């Protein structure tokens, strides 16, 4: 049942991305191109999503458990640090280059688009690179701290 | 600044946004999880037992969305200008950046802003600014 719900959430999310225009990279770039012929549509996507989200998350935050009885996992990290801002800038550059962010890229991959498949493969590669780099940096440190 | 009225779609974009919001609220209320797509996919690359099921199901839903739209007689017509090299570089940057910054347009942009998280607001401002700066350099300076 949980899995069915997660699938439906993904499906509705994906349909929303298609309907909103987010799966059209040229439209995304038109939104980011504030100095050219600016297409403000994507501000309406964010507006619509956050409008619903404000109520939904306010309700979720007041609940101790999800409808299925499991814990509600909300991030509790509140630090605005170099990782957050630096990582977001790197993401933004990639977003501005191709017009794809992770959700729309996956949906377009689901539609069988070759270019989206290339992007998704590279994105997964980037995530794996990050995990490998983290492990290389943190594993020796962790081992050094543990008494042998 | 000039507005591109020809491509401006306030109503379908707003409706799509509302659906995205509903989906994010569904996932948090039923599954107790944040609909951050980079985080959900990232978690699949480093799987830990029971955490895999809901992630795979959510991604499956995303992948099935175009088919559902086809059944509703809605055909996607994406315009992808980027070539192979650009797609690879952009994909790598998006993968590394979202991992390092712990989120993307969905996790920080939609869920984070809905939770009124200052951290997500900072992240959203950073990737929006970087995206706009990148498009400016590519379209107007290069």
Interface residues (C-beta under 8 A of the other chain):
Chain A: X2 X3 X4 X5 X6 X7 X8 X9 X10 X11 X12 X13 X14 X15 X16 X17 X18 X19 X20 X21 X22 X23 X24 X25 X26 X27 X29 X30 X32 X33 X34 X35 X36 X37 X38 X39 X40 X41 X42 X44 X45 X46 X47 X48 X49 X50 X51 X52 X53 X54 X55 X56 X57 X59 X60 X61 X63 X65 X66 X67 X68 X70 X71 X72 X73 X74 X75 X77 X78 X79 X80 X83 X84 X85 X86 X87 X88 X89 X90 X91 X92 X93 X94 X95 X96 X97 X98 X99 X100 X101 X102 X103 X105 X106 X107 X108 X109 X110 X111 X112 X113 X115 X116 X118 X119 X120 X121 X122 X123 X124 X125 X126 X127 X128 X129 X130 X131
Chain B: X1 X2 X3 X4 X7 X8 X9 X10 X12 X13 X14 X15 X16 X17 X18 X19 X20 X21 X22 X23 X24 X25 X26 X27 X28 X29 X30 X31 X32 X33 X34 X35 X37 X38 X41 X42 X45 X46 X53 X54 X55 X56 X57 X58 X59 X60 X61 X62 X63 X64 X65 X66 X67 X68 X69 X74 X76 X77 X78 X79 X80 X81 X82 X84 X86 X87 X88 X89 X90 X91 X92 X93 X94 X95 X96 X97 X98 X99 X100 X101 X102 X103 X104 X105 X106 X108 X109 X110 X111 X112 X113 X114 X115 X116 X117 X118 X119 X122 X123 X124 X126 X127 X128 X129 X130 X131 X132 X133 X134 X135 X136 X138 X139 X140
